[in-house]
Amino acid sequence: MRRHTLLIDADDTLWENNVFFEKLIEDFISIVEPYGYTRAYIRHILNETERKNIRQYGYGVRSFGRSLEETYIKLADQTAKRETLALIHSRVIDLERTPPKILDGVPETLAYLTERHRLILFTKGEPAEQAAKVERSGLQGFFEFIEIVSEKDPETYGGLVHKHKIVKTHGWMIGNSPRSDINPAMKIGLNAVYIPHQHTWTTGTRTGSGRLRKAGDSPCLPRTARSFLDCVWIFLTAQFGRCTRNCLRESTNLVILERSVPWPRQ
């Protein structure tokens, strides 16, 4: 069996992430709602503020906290209270300290894969914050390299391929975000395994020169997988022939699982 290079995302692929942001957002909206705004409008203003701050400060809990505070000040205006700002800040600190909740099947699957392939953890975010999450997860020992970047785009993927001398036809990106994990990887010729998460915003996946597979296209592959272990099993089945040849599409090698989702933080 050929040894492949697997680039594996972290947040909402190996451990829960956005679910904790979503919980805090719901609590934040409840704090601001008495000022006379609808929940949808508060969320809209917060989303706009986050997008602005991501461009200036990048991803991460601290940038997110700044967005919450700015949104509160904007909507509360002259009635903003210091104690409310202190409460928001305290909740953000708690969020930053929340230990990663490892998803089902992750340690077992990584243990299996690391004996057979080269694994590189490839995640984006604030470097110190992401490094701390990786350390708290206890999963770093499964990876040959850990790469933390500010953004995942085709240029970043290209640099990673060059740095680690990845043969594109034997390179796979495994992650939960079409925008960050799937589309840019496939655009430069890597293959991909898409593992949707219910708290990740998704857009359509686009084929590049990399290969694409949809789980639902093959009658011998499960339509929906519920864990990281299941998803990588689909990848192994598709890639290494544990299913009859006539049920696989020759031109496709991206697993897409079907779950709908709400938020564009990834």
Contacts in CASP RR format, 6 or more apart in sequence:
PFRMAT RR
TARGET T0000
AUTHOR 0000-0000-0000
METHOD contacts of the structure
MODEL  1
MRRHTLLIDADDTLWENNVFFEKLIEDFISIVEPYGYTRAYIRHILNETE
RKNIRQYGYGVRSFGRSLEETYIKLADQTAKRETLALIHSRVIDLERTPP
KILDGVPETLAYLTERHRLILFTKGEPAEQAAKVERSGLQGFFEFIEIVS
EKDPETYGGLVHKHKIVKTHGWMIGNSPRSDINPAMKIGLNAVYIPHQHT
WTTGTRTGSGRLRKAGDSPCLPRTARSFLDCVWIFLTAQFGRCTRNCLRE
STNLVILERSVPWPRQ
1 116 0 8 1.000
1 240 0 8 1.000
2 170 0 8 1.000
3 116 0 8 1.000
3 117 0 8 1.000
3 118 0 8 1.000
3 170 0 8 1.000
4 117 0 8 1.000
4 118 0 8 1.000
4 170 0 8 1.000
4 171 0 8 1.000
4 172 0 8 1.000
4 239 0 8 1.000
5 117 0 8 1.000
5 118 0 8 1.000
5 120 0 8 1.000
5 164 0 8 1.000
5 166 0 8 1.000
5 167 0 8 1.000
5 170 0 8 1.000
5 171 0 8 1.000
5 172 0 8 1.000
6 113 0 8 1.000
6 117 0 8 1.000
6 118 0 8 1.000
6 119 0 8 1.000
6 120 0 8 1.000
6 171 0 8 1.000
6 172 0 8 1.000
6 174 0 8 1.000
7 120 0 8 1.000
7 122 0 8 1.000
7 160 0 8 1.000
7 171 0 8 1.000
7 172 0 8 1.000
7 173 0 8 1.000
7 174 0 8 1.000
7 185 0 8 1.000
7 190 0 8 1.000
8 14 0 8 1.000
8 110 0 8 1.000
8 119 0 8 1.000
8 120 0 8 1.000
8 121 0 8 1.000
8 122 0 8 1.000
8 143 0 8 1.000
8 174 0 8 1.000
8 175 0 8 1.000
9 122 0 8 1.000
9 123 0 8 1.000
9 173 0 8 1.000
9 174 0 8 1.000
9 175 0 8 1.000
9 176 0 8 1.000
9 177 0 8 1.000
9 180 0 8 1.000
9 181 0 8 1.000
10 17 0 8 1.000
10 121 0 8 1.000
10 122 0 8 1.000
10 123 0 8 1.000
10 130 0 8 1.000
10 133 0 8 1.000
10 134 0 8 1.000
10 137 0 8 1.000
11 17 0 8 1.000
11 18 0 8 1.000
11 123 0 8 1.000
11 133 0 8 1.000
11 176 0 8 1.000
11 266 0 8 1.000
12 18 0 8 1.000
12 176 0 8 1.000
12 177 0 8 1.000
12 197 0 8 1.000
12 199 0 8 1.000
12 200 0 8 1.000
12 266 0 8 1.000
13 103 0 8 1.000
13 174 0 8 1.000
13 175 0 8 1.000
13 176 0 8 1.000
13 181 0 8 1.000
13 195 0 8 1.000
13 197 0 8 1.000
13 228 0 8 1.000
14 100 0 8 1.000
14 102 0 8 1.000
14 103 0 8 1.000
14 106 0 8 1.000
14 110 0 8 1.000
14 137 0 8 1.000
14 139 0 8 1.000
14 228 0 8 1.000
15 100 0 8 1.000
15 101 0 8 1.000
15 102 0 8 1.000
15 103 0 8 1.000
15 106 0 8 1.000
15 133 0 8 1.000
15 137 0 8 1.000
16 100 0 8 1.000
16 101 0 8 1.000
16 103 0 8 1.000
17 100 0 8 1.000
17 199 0 8 1.000
18 197 0 8 1.000
18 199 0 8 1.000
18 200 0 8 1.000
18 263 0 8 1.000
18 265 0 8 1.000
18 266 0 8 1.000
19 199 0 8 1.000
20 95 0 8 1.000
20 98 0 8 1.000
21 64 0 8 1.000
21 95 0 8 1.000
21 199 0 8 1.000
21 263 0 8 1.000
21 265 0 8 1.000
22 199 0 8 1.000
22 262 0 8 1.000
22 263 0 8 1.000
24 68 0 8 1.000
24 91 0 8 1.000
24 92 0 8 1.000
24 95 0 8 1.000
25 43 0 8 1.000
25 46 0 8 1.000
27 91 0 8 1.000
28 42 0 8 1.000
28 46 0 8 1.000
28 68 0 8 1.000
28 71 0 8 1.000
28 72 0 8 1.000
28 88 0 8 1.000
28 91 0 8 1.000
29 39 0 8 1.000
29 42 0 8 1.000
29 43 0 8 1.000
29 46 0 8 1.000
31 72 0 8 1.000
31 84 0 8 1.000
31 87 0 8 1.000
31 88 0 8 1.000
32 42 0 8 1.000
32 71 0 8 1.000
32 72 0 8 1.000
32 75 0 8 1.000
32 76 0 8 1.000
33 39 0 8 1.000
33 42 0 8 1.000
35 75 0 8 1.000
35 76 0 8 1.000
35 79 0 8 1.000
37 75 0 8 1.000
42 71 0 8 1.000
42 75 0 8 1.000
45 71 0 8 1.000
45 74 0 8 1.000
45 75 0 8 1.000
46 67 0 8 1.000
46 68 0 8 1.000
46 71 0 8 1.000
47 264 0 8 1.000
49 67 0 8 1.000
49 70 0 8 1.000
49 71 0 8 1.000
49 74 0 8 1.000
50 63 0 8 1.000
50 64 0 8 1.000
50 67 0 8 1.000
50 265 0 8 1.000
53 63 0 8 1.000
53 64 0 8 1.000
53 66 0 8 1.000
53 67 0 8 1.000
53 70 0 8 1.000
54 63 0 8 1.000
57 63 0 8 1.000
57 66 0 8 1.000
58 125 0 8 1.000
58 126 0 8 1.000
58 150 0 8 1.000
59 124 0 8 1.000
59 125 0 8 1.000
59 126 0 8 1.000
59 150 0 8 1.000
59 265 0 8 1.000
60 125 0 8 1.000
60 126 0 8 1.000
60 129 0 8 1.000
61 92 0 8 1.000
61 95 0 8 1.000
61 96 0 8 1.000
61 126 0 8 1.000
61 129 0 8 1.000
62 92 0 8 1.000
62 96 0 8 1.000
62 126 0 8 1.000
62 129 0 8 1.000
63 126 0 8 1.000
64 92 0 8 1.000
64 95 0 8 1.000
65 88 0 8 1.000
65 89 0 8 1.000
65 92 0 8 1.000
68 88 0 8 1.000
68 92 0 8 1.000
69 85 0 8 1.000
69 88 0 8 1.000
69 89 0 8 1.000
72 80 0 8 1.000
72 84 0 8 1.000
72 85 0 8 1.000
72 88 0 8 1.000
73 80 0 8 1.000
73 85 0 8 1.000
76 84 0 8 1.000
96 129 0 8 1.000
99 136 0 8 1.000
100 133 0 8 1.000
100 136 0 8 1.000
100 137 0 8 1.000
102 137 0 8 1.000
102 139 0 8 1.000
103 227 0 8 1.000
103 228 0 8 1.000
104 226 0 8 1.000
104 227 0 8 1.000
104 228 0 8 1.000
104 229 0 8 1.000
105 227 0 8 1.000
105 228 0 8 1.000
105 229 0 8 1.000
106 139 0 8 1.000
106 228 0 8 1.000
106 229 0 8 1.000
107 139 0 8 1.000
107 142 0 8 1.000
108 229 0 8 1.000
109 228 0 8 1.000
109 229 0 8 1.000
109 232 0 8 1.000
110 119 0 8 1.000
110 139 0 8 1.000
110 142 0 8 1.000
111 142 0 8 1.000
113 119 0 8 1.000
113 142 0 8 1.000
113 232 0 8 1.000
114 142 0 8 1.000
114 143 0 8 1.000
118 144 0 8 1.000
119 142 0 8 1.000
119 143 0 8 1.000
119 144 0 8 1.000
120 143 0 8 1.000
120 144 0 8 1.000
120 145 0 8 1.000
120 146 0 8 1.000
120 147 0 8 1.000
120 160 0 8 1.000
120 164 0 8 1.000
121 134 0 8 1.000
121 139 0 8 1.000
121 140 0 8 1.000
121 143 0 8 1.000
121 145 0 8 1.000
121 146 0 8 1.000
121 147 0 8 1.000
122 147 0 8 1.000
122 149 0 8 1.000
122 152 0 8 1.000
122 160 0 8 1.000
122 173 0 8 1.000
123 130 0 8 1.000
123 134 0 8 1.000
123 146 0 8 1.000
123 147 0 8 1.000
123 148 0 8 1.000
123 149 0 8 1.000
124 130 0 8 1.000
124 148 0 8 1.000
124 149 0 8 1.000
124 150 0 8 1.000
124 151 0 8 1.000
124 152 0 8 1.000
124 180 0 8 1.000
125 148 0 8 1.000
125 149 0 8 1.000
125 150 0 8 1.000
127 148 0 8 1.000
130 148 0 8 1.000
131 146 0 8 1.000
131 148 0 8 1.000
134 140 0 8 1.000
134 146 0 8 1.000
140 146 0 8 1.000
145 164 0 8 1.000
147 160 0 8 1.000
149 156 0 8 1.000
151 180 0 8 1.000
152 180 0 8 1.000
152 181 0 8 1.000
152 184 0 8 1.000
153 184 0 8 1.000
154 184 0 8 1.000
154 187 0 8 1.000
154 188 0 8 1.000
156 184 0 8 1.000
157 173 0 8 1.000
157 184 0 8 1.000
157 185 0 8 1.000
157 187 0 8 1.000
157 188 0 8 1.000
157 190 0 8 1.000
158 188 0 8 1.000
160 166 0 8 1.000
161 168 0 8 1.000
161 188 0 8 1.000
161 190 0 8 1.000
166 190 0 8 1.000
168 188 0 8 1.000
168 189 0 8 1.000
168 190 0 8 1.000
168 210 0 8 1.000
169 191 0 8 1.000
171 190 0 8 1.000
171 191 0 8 1.000
172 190 0 8 1.000
172 191 0 8 1.000
172 192 0 8 1.000
172 193 0 8 1.000
172 235 0 8 1.000
173 181 0 8 1.000
173 182 0 8 1.000
173 185 0 8 1.000
173 186 0 8 1.000
173 190 0 8 1.000
173 191 0 8 1.000
173 192 0 8 1.000
173 193 0 8 1.000
174 181 0 8 1.000
174 192 0 8 1.000
174 193 0 8 1.000
174 195 0 8 1.000
174 231 0 8 1.000
174 232 0 8 1.000
174 235 0 8 1.000
175 181 0 8 1.000
175 182 0 8 1.000
175 192 0 8 1.000
175 193 0 8 1.000
175 194 0 8 1.000
175 195 0 8 1.000
176 194 0 8 1.000
176 195 0 8 1.000
176 196 0 8 1.000
176 197 0 8 1.000
176 200 0 8 1.000
176 266 0 8 1.000
177 200 0 8 1.000
177 201 0 8 1.000
177 202 0 8 1.000
177 266 0 8 1.000
178 194 0 8 1.000
178 202 0 8 1.000
178 203 0 8 1.000
178 204 0 8 1.000
178 205 0 8 1.000
179 201 0 8 1.000
179 203 0 8 1.000
179 264 0 8 1.000
179 266 0 8 1.000
180 266 0 8 1.000
181 192 0 8 1.000
181 194 0 8 1.000
181 266 0 8 1.000
182 192 0 8 1.000
182 194 0 8 1.000
182 205 0 8 1.000
182 254 0 8 1.000
183 205 0 8 1.000
183 206 0 8 1.000
185 191 0 8 1.000
185 192 0 8 1.000
185 210 0 8 1.000
186 192 0 8 1.000
186 205 0 8 1.000
186 206 0 8 1.000
186 207 0 8 1.000
186 208 0 8 1.000
186 209 0 8 1.000
186 210 0 8 1.000
186 211 0 8 1.000
186 212 0 8 1.000
186 254 0 8 1.000
187 206 0 8 1.000
187 208 0 8 1.000
187 209 0 8 1.000
188 209 0 8 1.000
189 208 0 8 1.000
189 209 0 8 1.000
189 210 0 8 1.000
190 210 0 8 1.000
191 210 0 8 1.000
191 211 0 8 1.000
191 253 0 8 1.000
191 254 0 8 1.000
192 205 0 8 1.000
192 210 0 8 1.000
192 212 0 8 1.000
192 253 0 8 1.000
192 254 0 8 1.000
193 231 0 8 1.000
193 232 0 8 1.000
193 234 0 8 1.000
193 235 0 8 1.000
193 254 0 8 1.000
193 255 0 8 1.000
194 205 0 8 1.000
194 254 0 8 1.000
194 255 0 8 1.000
194 256 0 8 1.000
194 257 0 8 1.000
195 225 0 8 1.000
195 228 0 8 1.000
195 231 0 8 1.000
195 255 0 8 1.000
195 257 0 8 1.000
196 202 0 8 1.000
196 256 0 8 1.000
196 257 0 8 1.000
196 258 0 8 1.000
196 259 0 8 1.000
196 261 0 8 1.000
197 259 0 8 1.000
197 261 0 8 1.000
198 259 0 8 1.000
198 260 0 8 1.000
198 261 0 8 1.000
199 261 0 8 1.000
199 262 0 8 1.000
199 263 0 8 1.000
200 261 0 8 1.000
200 263 0 8 1.000
200 265 0 8 1.000
200 266 0 8 1.000
201 261 0 8 1.000
201 262 0 8 1.000
201 263 0 8 1.000
201 264 0 8 1.000
201 265 0 8 1.000
201 266 0 8 1.000
202 260 0 8 1.000
202 261 0 8 1.000
205 212 0 8 1.000
205 254 0 8 1.000
205 256 0 8 1.000
210 253 0 8 1.000
211 251 0 8 1.000
211 252 0 8 1.000
211 253 0 8 1.000
211 254 0 8 1.000
212 251 0 8 1.000
212 252 0 8 1.000
212 253 0 8 1.000
212 254 0 8 1.000
213 238 0 8 1.000
213 248 0 8 1.000
213 249 0 8 1.000
213 252 0 8 1.000
213 253 0 8 1.000
213 254 0 8 1.000
213 255 0 8 1.000
213 256 0 8 1.000
214 252 0 8 1.000
214 254 0 8 1.000
214 255 0 8 1.000
214 256 0 8 1.000
215 221 0 8 1.000
215 222 0 8 1.000
215 223 0 8 1.000
215 224 0 8 1.000
215 225 0 8 1.000
215 234 0 8 1.000
215 255 0 8 1.000
215 256 0 8 1.000
215 257 0 8 1.000
216 223 0 8 1.000
216 256 0 8 1.000
217 249 0 8 1.000
217 252 0 8 1.000
218 238 0 8 1.000
218 243 0 8 1.000
218 247 0 8 1.000
218 248 0 8 1.000
218 249 0 8 1.000
219 247 0 8 1.000
220 237 0 8 1.000
220 243 0 8 1.000
220 244 0 8 1.000
220 247 0 8 1.000
221 234 0 8 1.000
221 237 0 8 1.000
221 238 0 8 1.000
221 243 0 8 1.000
221 247 0 8 1.000
222 230 0 8 1.000
222 234 0 8 1.000
223 258 0 8 1.000
224 257 0 8 1.000
224 258 0 8 1.000
224 259 0 8 1.000
225 231 0 8 1.000
225 233 0 8 1.000
225 234 0 8 1.000
225 257 0 8 1.000
231 255 0 8 1.000
231 257 0 8 1.000
234 255 0 8 1.000
235 255 0 8 1.000
236 242 0 8 1.000
237 243 0 8 1.000
238 248 0 8 1.000
238 253 0 8 1.000
238 255 0 8 1.000
239 253 0 8 1.000
241 248 0 8 1.000
END
